Amino acid sequence: MTRTVRILGTHGVPAAYGGFETAAQHVAMYLRDRGWNVVVYCQLDGDGDITSDRWNGIERVLVPEPREGWKGTSHFDLVSIRHATAHHREGDVWLTFGYNTGVLDVMPRLRGIPNVINMDGMEWTRRRWGLAKQAILLGNERLAGLVGDVLIGDHPVISAYLRRHFGARRVQTITYGAPEVISAPVAPVSDLALAPDAYGIVVCRPIPENSVLEIVTAWSARHRGMPLVVVGPYTDTDPYHLAVRSAASDEVRFPGAIFDADRLAALRLHAAVYVHGHTVGGTNPSLVEAMGAGNAVIAHDNRYNSWVAGPDNAYFRDADDLAVLLDELLPNAERLHRMGEASRTRYREEFTWEHIGAQYEHALLTALARHGHVSQRTEVLV
């Protein structure tokens, strides 16, 4: 019997927006290869009727949406849920990424539709949203947590939080994944006038919670003998962006945002060290991608990063702490090599897409079992 899963809550496939879409795409392809009928809801710009097509063996439901921003996303979610509900067949299951419109997840609950919800890392706690948006996100989180059949936390800390609020029975931990990078051309490195194994790299949004100012300040505290490449969209108007640039020595380079995945993978693979400053959230996709490239990692010291990168990498608390670590580690190529090997080992243990796809399939079968559509024995054996 072919089972159908409907994937909602992302912009769709092929992935073009970030970690959520990338995860949805890889999970969809894994389930396709396992014999599932996979339907992914995709948001398009503009007006028009809902249509469908196929992409790499996956059915896409194409939903035009003329609105921009959160209004467009919310309306897209509403239209997607209505369409998925109208086309639901007994034995189907939903996989919903995110709870930003958690109030809408009440609809499948009332219809008895099994729904696995990725709960998206305590998004409401991020200060950058402001109090009003935080309150809306918190309300949606609580509603989604109440009605989802299985709740996915992307990190053990997130899962512990979900268990406190919604009970242990429905919560599973499934991280984000990344491709493993074994080889890559040197041209993207040479194009930036860099040499392999002779530069550090940072890849993140330029916001305070990602510690970019602290990283640049520490790197610039003295001459390092190697450049730091800070990837991201830095402007001439944002006060934080200006502060980061002002703190930078002539060894810090700002190539702008890099969206080409192959180019970014090459820059990671050939770097001597990856510096990761994220202070909040669960499993960060950029950190996992660095580990999949075998990077030595120096990360902000918090319970999110330390679980992901493991005990054999290095951690800092502030700019002064990081400056001392850089003094110690950058001249020590052997130590950096061992850290990189530890990153790759940790990646292979926990963060491959095949491992993550199998965990999502288990979650879907768990939801179906709770609605009586598969046996508990089938659920356990997956």
C-alpha positions as CSV (number, residue, x, y, z in Angstrom):
1,M,0.0,0.0,0.0
2,T,1.4,3.4,-1.0
3,R,1.1,6.0,1.8
4,T,0.6,9.7,1.1
5,V,2.3,12.5,3.0
6,R,1.4,16.1,2.5
7,I,4.2,18.5,3.4
8,L,3.1,22.0,4.4
9,G,4.6,25.1,6.0
10,T,7.5,25.8,3.7
11,H,7.9,27.8,0.5
12,G,8.2,24.4,-1.3
13,V,10.6,22.6,-3.5
14,P,13.2,23.0,-4.9
15,A,14.6,24.6,-1.8
16,A,15.6,28.3,-2.2
17,Y,15.0,30.0,1.1
18,G,16.9,28.3,3.9
19,G,17.1,25.5,6.4
20,F,13.4,24.7,6.6
21,E,13.0,24.3,2.9
22,T,16.2,22.4,2.6
23,A,15.1,19.9,5.3
24,A,11.6,19.5,3.7
25,Q,13.2,18.8,0.3
26,H,15.6,16.2,1.6
27,V,12.9,14.5,3.7
28,A,10.6,14.5,0.7
29,M,13.2,12.8,-1.4
30,Y,14.0,10.2,1.2
31,L,10.3,9.4,1.6
32,R,9.9,9.2,-2.2
33,D,12.7,6.7,-2.4
34,R,11.0,4.7,0.4
35,G,7.8,4.4,-1.7
36,W,5.7,7.2,-0.3
37,N,3.5,9.4,-2.4
38,V,4.9,12.8,-1.5
39,V,2.9,16.0,-2.0
40,V,4.6,19.4,-1.2
41,Y,2.7,22.7,-1.1
42,C,4.7,25.5,-2.8
43,Q,4.2,29.2,-2.6
44,L,4.5,31.2,-5.9
45,D,4.5,34.9,-6.4
46,G,1.4,36.4,-8.1
47,D,-2.3,35.7,-8.7
48,G,-4.0,32.7,-10.3
49,D,-5.5,29.3,-9.6
50,I,-4.0,26.5,-7.7
51,T,-2.2,24.1,-10.1
52,S,0.0,21.0,-9.7
53,D,3.0,19.5,-11.4
54,R,5.8,17.0,-10.6
55,W,9.4,17.7,-9.7
56,N,11.8,14.8,-9.3
57,G,9.0,12.3,-8.6
58,I,7.3,14.6,-6.0
59,E,3.9,16.2,-6.6
60,R,3.9,19.9,-6.1
61,V,0.7,21.9,-5.3
62,L,1.4,25.4,-6.6
63,V,-0.3,28.1,-4.7
64,P,-0.1,31.7,-6.1
65,E,0.1,34.3,-3.4
66,P,0.2,38.1,-4.3
67,R,0.8,39.3,-0.8
68,E,4.3,39.8,0.6
69,G,5.8,39.2,4.0
70,W,4.0,37.5,6.9
71,K,0.5,38.3,5.5
72,G,1.3,36.4,2.3
73,T,2.8,33.5,4.3
74,S,-0.2,33.3,6.6
75,H,-2.7,33.4,3.7
76,F,-0.6,30.8,1.8
77,D,-0.7,28.5,4.9
78,L,-4.5,28.9,5.1
79,V,-5.1,28.1,1.4
80,S,-2.7,25.1,1.6
81,I,-4.5,23.7,4.7
82,R,-7.9,24.1,3.0
83,H,-6.7,22.4,-0.1
84,A,-4.9,19.6,1.8
85,T,-8.1,19.0,3.9
86,A,-10.3,18.9,0.9
87,H,-8.0,16.3,-0.8
88,H,-7.3,14.3,2.3
89,R,-7.9,10.5,2.1
90,E,-8.1,8.0,4.9
91,G,-4.6,6.9,5.7
92,D,-2.9,10.1,4.6
93,V,-0.6,12.0,7.0
94,W,0.6,15.6,7.1
95,L,4.1,16.9,7.9
96,T,4.0,20.6,8.9
97,F,7.1,22.6,9.2
98,G,6.8,25.5,11.7
99,Y,4.1,26.8,14.0
100,N,3.9,30.5,12.8
101,T,0.2,29.8,11.9
102,G,-0.3,27.2,14.5
103,V,-3.9,28.4,15.0
104,L,-4.6,26.8,11.6
105,D,-3.4,23.4,12.7
106,V,-6.7,23.2,14.7
107,M,-8.4,22.4,11.4
108,P,-6.7,19.1,10.7
109,R,-7.1,18.1,14.3
110,L,-10.9,18.6,14.1
111,R,-11.0,16.5,11.0
112,G,-8.9,13.7,12.6
113,I,-6.0,14.1,10.2
114,P,-2.7,12.8,11.5
115,N,-0.2,15.8,11.7
116,V,3.5,15.8,12.6
117,I,4.7,19.3,13.4
118,N,8.3,20.5,13.4
119,M,8.1,23.1,16.2
120,D,10.9,25.3,15.0
121,G,13.3,26.0,17.9
122,M,11.4,28.3,20.3
123,E,11.2,31.0,17.7
124,W,9.1,33.2,19.9
125,T,12.0,33.8,22.3
126,R,14.1,35.8,19.7
127,R,14.2,39.4,20.9
128,R,14.5,40.7,17.3
129,W,10.8,40.1,16.8
130,G,9.6,42.6,19.3
131,L,6.9,42.0,22.0
132,A,3.9,41.9,19.7
133,K,5.3,39.4,17.3
134,Q,6.7,37.3,20.2
135,A,3.3,37.1,21.7
136,I,1.7,36.0,18.4
137,L,4.4,33.4,18.0
138,L,4.0,32.1,21.5
139,G,0.2,31.8,21.1
140,N,0.7,29.9,17.8
141,E,3.3,27.6,19.4
142,R,1.0,26.7,22.2
143,L,-1.9,25.9,19.9
144,A,0.3,23.8,17.5
145,G,1.8,22.0,20.5
146,L,-1.7,21.1,21.8
147,V,-3.1,19.7,18.5
148,G,-0.1,18.0,16.8
149,D,0.1,14.2,17.0
150,V,3.9,14.2,17.0
151,L,6.0,17.3,17.9
152,I,9.5,17.5,16.5
153,G,12.2,19.4,18.4
154,D,15.4,20.0,16.4
155,H,17.7,19.7,19.4
156,P,17.5,17.9,22.8
157,V,17.1,21.3,24.6
158,I,14.1,22.2,22.4
159,S,12.6,18.7,23.0
160,A,13.0,19.1,26.7
161,Y,11.1,22.5,26.5
162,L,8.4,20.9,24.4
163,R,8.0,18.0,26.9
164,R,7.6,20.4,29.8
165,H,4.8,22.1,28.1
166,F,3.1,19.4,26.1
167,G,4.1,16.1,27.7
168,A,6.8,13.6,26.8
169,R,4.7,11.1,24.8
170,R,4.3,13.2,21.6
171,V,7.8,14.7,21.4
172,Q,10.7,13.4,19.2
173,T,14.1,14.9,18.5
174,I,15.1,15.2,14.9
175,T,17.9,17.5,13.9
176,Y,18.8,19.3,10.7
177,G,21.1,17.6,8.2
178,A,23.6,18.6,5.6
179,P,25.4,17.0,2.7
180,E,28.9,15.7,3.4
181,V,31.6,17.6,1.5
182,I,34.6,15.4,0.7
183,S,36.0,17.4,-2.3
184,A,35.4,20.7,-3.9
185,P,37.2,22.9,-6.4
186,V,39.7,25.5,-5.2
187,A,38.5,28.2,-7.7
188,P,35.9,29.8,-5.3
189,V,38.8,30.2,-2.8
190,S,41.2,31.6,-5.4
191,D,38.6,34.0,-6.7
192,L,38.7,35.7,-3.3
193,A,42.5,35.8,-3.3
194,L,42.6,33.1,-0.5
195,A,44.7,30.0,-0.1
196,P,43.4,26.6,1.1
197,D,43.7,25.9,4.8
198,A,44.9,29.5,5.4
199,Y,41.7,31.4,6.3
200,G,38.8,31.4,8.8
201,I,35.2,31.7,7.8
202,V,31.9,32.9,9.3
203,V,28.5,32.3,7.6
204,C,25.4,33.8,9.2
205,R,22.9,36.6,9.3
206,P,24.6,39.8,10.5
207,I,22.5,40.2,13.7
208,P,23.6,40.7,17.4
209,E,22.4,37.2,18.5
210,N,25.0,35.7,16.1
211,S,28.0,37.4,17.9
212,V,29.5,38.7,14.6
213,L,30.8,41.8,16.3
214,E,32.5,39.8,19.0
215,I,34.0,37.4,16.4
216,V,35.4,40.3,14.3
217,T,36.6,42.2,17.3
218,A,38.5,39.1,18.6
219,W,40.0,38.3,15.2
220,S,41.1,41.9,14.8
221,A,42.7,42.2,18.3
222,R,46.1,41.3,16.8
223,H,47.7,40.3,13.5
224,R,46.6,36.7,12.9
225,G,48.6,35.9,9.8
226,M,45.4,34.6,8.0
227,P,42.2,36.4,6.8
228,L,38.7,35.9,8.2
229,V,36.0,35.7,5.6
230,V,32.7,37.0,7.0
231,V,29.9,35.9,4.6
232,G,26.6,37.8,4.8
233,P,24.7,40.8,3.5
234,Y,26.4,43.8,5.2
235,T,24.9,47.2,4.3
236,D,26.0,50.8,4.7
237,T,22.9,51.8,6.7
238,D,22.4,49.2,9.4
239,P,24.0,50.4,12.7
240,Y,25.1,46.9,13.6
241,H,26.6,46.2,10.2
242,L,28.5,49.5,10.5
243,A,29.8,48.5,14.0
244,V,31.0,45.2,12.7
245,R,32.9,46.8,9.8
246,S,34.4,49.4,12.0
247,A,35.8,46.8,14.3
248,A,37.4,44.9,11.5
249,S,41.1,44.9,10.8
250,D,42.5,44.6,7.3
251,E,42.6,40.9,7.7
252,V,38.8,40.6,7.8
253,R,37.0,40.4,4.4
254,F,33.4,40.9,3.6
255,P,32.5,39.2,0.3
256,G,28.7,39.8,0.8
257,A,26.0,37.1,0.8
258,I,26.9,33.9,-1.1
259,F,23.8,31.9,-2.2
260,D,25.5,29.4,-4.5
261,A,25.6,26.2,-2.4
262,D,28.6,24.7,-4.3
263,R,30.6,27.8,-3.9
264,L,29.8,28.0,-0.2
265,A,30.7,24.3,0.3
266,A,34.1,24.9,-1.3
267,L,34.8,27.9,0.9
268,R,33.9,25.8,4.0
269,L,35.9,22.7,2.9
270,H,39.1,24.6,2.3
271,A,38.9,26.8,5.4
272,A,41.3,26.3,8.4
273,V,38.5,27.0,10.9
274,Y,34.8,27.8,11.1
275,V,33.7,30.3,13.7
276,H,30.1,30.1,14.9
277,G,28.6,32.7,17.1
278,H,24.9,31.7,17.3
279,T,23.6,32.2,20.9
280,V,20.0,31.0,20.5
281,G,18.0,28.4,18.6
282,G,18.3,24.7,18.4
283,T,20.4,22.8,15.8
284,N,21.8,25.4,13.4
285,P,22.0,24.3,9.8
286,S,25.1,26.4,9.1
287,L,27.0,24.7,11.9
288,V,25.9,21.3,10.6
289,E,27.1,22.2,7.1
290,A,30.5,23.2,8.5
291,M,30.8,19.9,10.3
292,G,29.8,18.0,7.1
293,A,32.7,19.8,5.4
294,G,35.0,18.6,8.2
295,N,35.7,22.1,9.6
296,A,37.4,22.7,12.9
297,V,34.8,24.6,14.9
298,I,35.1,27.4,17.4
299,A,31.6,28.1,18.6
300,H,29.9,30.3,21.1
301,D,29.7,28.3,24.4
302,N,26.0,27.4,24.9
303,R,24.0,24.2,25.3
304,Y,22.8,24.3,21.7
305,N,26.3,24.5,20.0
306,S,28.1,22.3,22.5
307,W,25.7,19.3,21.9
308,V,25.9,19.7,18.1
309,A,29.7,20.2,17.7
310,G,30.7,17.9,20.5
311,P,33.4,18.0,23.1
312,D,36.4,17.9,20.8
313,N,35.8,21.4,19.3
314,A,36.4,24.7,21.0
315,Y,34.1,27.2,22.6
316,F,34.1,30.9,23.7
317,R,32.0,33.1,25.9
318,D,32.9,36.6,24.7
319,A,35.4,38.6,22.5
320,D,38.2,38.4,25.0
321,D,37.7,34.7,25.5
322,L,37.7,34.1,21.7
323,A,40.9,36.2,21.2
324,V,42.7,33.9,23.6
325,L,41.4,30.8,21.8
326,L,42.5,32.2,18.4
327,D,46.0,32.9,19.8
328,E,46.2,29.2,20.9
329,L,44.5,27.5,18.0
330,L,45.4,29.3,14.8
331,P,49.1,28.4,14.9
332,N,48.3,24.8,15.8
333,A,47.5,23.1,12.5
334,E,47.6,19.6,14.0
335,R,45.0,20.6,16.7
336,L,42.8,22.1,14.0
337,H,43.1,19.0,12.0
338,R,42.0,16.8,14.9
339,M,39.0,19.2,15.6
340,G,38.0,18.9,11.9
341,E,38.1,15.1,12.1
342,A,36.0,15.2,15.2
343,S,33.5,17.4,13.4
344,R,33.2,14.9,10.5
345,T,32.8,12.0,12.9
346,R,30.0,13.8,14.8
347,Y,28.3,14.7,11.6
348,R,28.3,11.1,10.4
349,E,26.8,9.9,13.7
350,E,23.9,12.4,13.8
351,F,23.4,14.7,10.9
352,T,23.2,12.8,7.6
353,W,20.0,13.3,5.6
354,E,19.5,9.5,5.4
355,H,19.5,9.3,9.2
356,I,17.1,12.3,9.5
357,G,14.8,11.0,6.8
358,A,14.4,7.7,8.6
359,Q,13.6,9.5,11.8
360,Y,10.9,11.6,10.0
361,E,9.4,8.4,8.6
362,H,9.2,7.0,12.1
363,A,7.5,10.1,13.3
364,L,4.9,9.9,10.4
365,L,4.2,6.2,11.2
366,T,3.9,7.1,14.8
367,A,1.2,9.6,14.0
368,L,-0.6,7.2,11.7
369,A,-0.5,4.5,14.4
370,R,-2.2,6.8,16.9
371,H,-5.1,7.2,14.4
372,G,-5.2,3.4,13.9
373,H,-3.8,3.4,10.3
374,V,-0.7,1.3,11.0
375,S,0.1,-1.2,13.8
376,Q,2.3,-0.2,16.7
377,R,4.6,-3.0,15.7
378,T,5.1,-1.4,12.2
379,E,5.9,1.9,14.0
380,V,8.6,0.4,16.2
381,L,10.3,-1.5,13.4
382,V,10.9,1.5,11.1
